[in-house]
Amino acid sequence: MTFELTPRTGPGATVVTAAESLVTTFAERAEAADAENEMCRENFDDLFTSGISSAFVPQELGGFGLESIHDWTLAIATLARGDASTAIAITMHHAIARRMAQIYSLANTDLGPDHELTRDLAAPLRKMASGEMLVCATATEIGTDNLHPVTEVVRHRHGDRDGWRINGQKIFVTMSPIATHVSTVARLRDDDGDNMANIVLPMDTPGLLPQNDWDALGMRGSGSQSVVFKDAWVPESALSRIGPWGKWSLKYLEFRAIANIVLVGAFLGIAEAAYDIALAKLLTRSRVGQLAAEQSGIQNLVGEMALELAQCRAVLGAAGVQMDEYCERHSTSAASMEDAHGLMNDYQTAKWTVNRGAIGVVSKAMDLLGGSGYTNSHVLGRLYRDVRAGPFMQPFGPAELREYVGQVTLGQYPER
Ligand SMILES: Cc1cc2nc3c(=O)[nH]c(=O)nc-3n(C[C@H](O)[C@H](O)[C@H](O)COP(=O)(O)OP(=O)(O)OC[C@H]3O[C@@H](n4cnc5c(N)ncnc54)[C@H](O)[C@@H]3O)c2cc1C
């Protein structure tokens, strides 16, 4: 494969190898999950036993100690070749685990030893490694964007404990039917101003109400139902402030760029699966006595698919390397807002290129297979539907993305 992505780090190679071992099994289970519109729990058992779900947990706490964004993206692309719904679902948990592991590791060094923080984070990270904690993550709400959550927390005392109460509704809460915890963002207005807060709550918190309303065109096995918060209690320890409401902050820009680029990997994986299926068929199929692979029209189409896939891989691989280098450069010193917009811009560029390319490749695979691929029972139908979810993953949707890239390119960094 031209520009084939390969792991850059030892832990990355371990995770990618583990992911490769699951592709066939996931592909075999995907049709039933898609038809039943249900998450495939066995896949998540496999992600746990293979160590993939706790990939970011530091080795001393029982994980693989993965750090590379490039390798993470490759592992997700690999899983998506089998089942993209499962692949995007586990990214949510990974993103939260990665952030915890990063703070844990920093707090554990001579640079900023913070034994209390290290102790606080070791417990949930160990729970992730033992399979007791699986976190879904949501920012999305109806009628607003990720920077302007309407879901709100207000001060509330519960017995003798200080804390908060949360009200609102989140949509597209991927993996929530099987998660043990949810990580979400909400508005917080108090004497310190108008801010955004990150909140992590157990899924069985009273007042946290899953809506069981996921019924989409594709990614049907991702469990992306809505979740309502109705006066749910938030203890003080479950909340942290992440920056001003309605404005990009350094932390939020970095988190969203890094957490979301891996989703792009899933759409590359879908395209690779469609390409492999089409090629396998063409090598054995004949028409009017001529092998399909010997026909020039077919050769042209396959060439175009190969070119598109090469572009997708090259851009996504380069973006992964840029992100790794960014994280290394800023591991102990803060980046500037311009640096962080550059990071977000890399993600947007990769997203634009890969999602458009992946949709093109899957569509051409459909052209190549013709009628035989155009049935509900054929795997290509699922890939065709799943790949369409890529472009509108926030931030930013296709209607906003080019404007953002133009702004950053012109040095007009948007504040909101
Ligand atoms: C497969 C998938 C998984 C996603 N996972 C996550 C995630 O884990 N966390 C996260 O924060 N965001 C997630 N998103 C959201 C994503 O990032 C975008 O925000 C989302 O696609 C909407 O963007 P939009 O700009 O098109 O908004 P809009 O077009 O405004 O989309 C929102 C609209 O979608 C419709 N809608 C949403 N959910 C339902 C439902 N259950 N039933 C009926 N209608 C519904 C409603 O009409 C709602 O107004 C996911 C999206 C998809 C497609």
The ligand as a Tripos MOL2 file, in Angstrom:
@<TRIPOS>MOLECULE
LIG
   53    58     1     0     0
SMALL
NO_CHARGES

@<TRIPOS>ATOM
      1 C1        -22.0230    8.7750   14.6570 C.3       1 LIG1
      2 C2        -21.7910   10.0230   15.4210 C.ar      1 LIG1
      3 C3        -21.2010    9.9490   16.6810 C.ar      1 LIG1
      4 C4        -20.9880   11.0950   17.4240 C.ar      1 LIG1
      5 N1        -20.4470   10.9920   18.6760 N.ar      1 LIG1
      6 C5        -20.2990   12.0960   19.4500 C.ar      1 LIG1
      7 C6        -19.8280   11.9950   20.7930 C.ar      1 LIG1
      8 O1        -19.5410   10.8990   21.2910 O.2       1 LIG1
      9 N2        -19.7290   13.1250   21.5170 N.ar      1 LIG1
     10 C7        -20.0620   14.3440   21.0220 C.ar      1 LIG1
     11 O2        -19.9400   15.3380   21.7180 O.2       1 LIG1
     12 N3        -20.5320   14.4720   19.7490 N.ar      1 LIG1
     13 C8        -20.6630   13.3820   18.9580 C.ar      1 LIG1
     14 N4        -21.1550   13.5040   17.6810 N.ar      1 LIG1
     15 C9        -21.6190   14.8100   17.2440 C.3       1 LIG1
     16 C10       -20.8140   15.4530   16.1410 C.3       1 LIG1
     17 O3        -19.5820   15.8840   16.5840 O.3       1 LIG1
     18 C11       -21.6210   16.6460   15.5850 C.3       1 LIG1
     19 O4        -21.7520   17.5910   16.5700 O.3       1 LIG1
     20 C12       -22.9800   16.2110   15.1370 C.3       1 LIG1
     21 O5        -22.8020   15.3840   14.0270 O.3       1 LIG1
     22 C13       -23.9440   17.3490   14.8240 C.3       1 LIG1
     23 O6        -23.3340   18.3160   14.1210 O.3       1 LIG1
     24 P1        -24.1790   19.2930   13.2000 P.3       1 LIG1
     25 O7        -23.3430   20.5150   13.0820 O.co2     1 LIG1
     26 O8        -24.5310   18.5780   11.9610 O.co2     1 LIG1
     27 O9        -25.4670   19.6660   14.0590 O.3       1 LIG1
     28 P2        -27.0060   19.5100   13.8080 P.3       1 LIG1
     29 O10       -27.4220   19.3550   12.4010 O.co2     1 LIG1
     30 O11       -27.6180   20.6280   14.5640 O.co2     1 LIG1
     31 O12       -27.2930   18.1310   14.5220 O.3       1 LIG1
     32 C14       -28.0920   18.0140   15.6210 C.3       1 LIG1
     33 C15       -29.4840   17.5100   15.1990 C.3       1 LIG1
     34 O13       -29.4060   16.0830   15.0170 O.3       1 LIG1
     35 C16       -30.6590   15.5020   15.3480 C.3       1 LIG1
     36 N5        -30.4390   14.4190   16.3310 N.ar      1 LIG1
     37 C17       -29.3510   14.2000   17.0650 C.ar      1 LIG1
     38 N6        -29.5010   13.1010   17.8330 N.ar      1 LIG1
     39 C18       -30.7100   12.6220   17.5620 C.ar      1 LIG1
     40 C19       -31.4670   11.5300   18.0220 C.ar      1 LIG1
     41 N7        -30.9630   10.6790   18.9150 N.pl3     1 LIG1
     42 N8        -32.7030   11.3220   17.5220 N.ar      1 LIG1
     43 C20       -33.2170   12.1630   16.5910 C.ar      1 LIG1
     44 N9        -32.5470   13.2400   16.1030 N.ar      1 LIG1
     45 C21       -31.3250   13.4660   16.5930 C.ar      1 LIG1
     46 C22       -31.5290   16.6020   15.8890 C.3       1 LIG1
     47 O14       -32.3850   17.0360   14.8620 O.3       1 LIG1
     48 C23       -30.5390   17.6910   16.2580 C.3       1 LIG1
     49 O15       -31.1080   18.9550   16.2290 O.3       1 LIG1
     50 C24       -21.3660   12.3600   16.9000 C.ar      1 LIG1
     51 C25       -21.9420   12.4290   15.6210 C.ar      1 LIG1
     52 C26       -22.1520   11.2870   14.8900 C.ar      1 LIG1
     53 C27       -22.7810   11.4010   13.5440 C.3       1 LIG1
@<TRIPOS>BOND
     1     1     2 1
     2     2     3 ar
     3     2    52 ar
     4     3     4 ar
     5     4     5 ar
     6     4    50 ar
     7     5     6 ar
     8     6     7 ar
     9     6    13 1
    10     7     8 2
    11     7     9 ar
    12     9    10 ar
    13    10    11 2
    14    10    12 ar
    15    12    13 ar
    16    13    14 ar
    17    14    15 1
    18    14    50 ar
    19    15    16 1
    20    16    17 1
    21    16    18 1
    22    18    19 1
    23    18    20 1
    24    20    21 1
    25    20    22 1
    26    22    23 1
    27    23    24 1
    28    24    25 2
    29    24    26 1
    30    24    27 1
    31    27    28 1
    32    28    29 2
    33    28    30 1
    34    28    31 1
    35    31    32 1
    36    32    33 1
    37    33    34 1
    38    33    48 1
    39    34    35 1
    40    35    36 1
    41    35    46 1
    42    36    37 ar
    43    36    45 ar
    44    37    38 ar
    45    38    39 ar
    46    39    40 ar
    47    39    45 ar
    48    40    41 1
    49    40    42 ar
    50    42    43 ar
    51    43    44 ar
    52    44    45 ar
    53    46    47 1
    54    46    48 1
    55    48    49 1
    56    50    51 ar
    57    51    52 ar
    58    52    53 1
@<TRIPOS>SUBSTRUCTURE
     1 LIG1         1 GROUP 0 **** ****
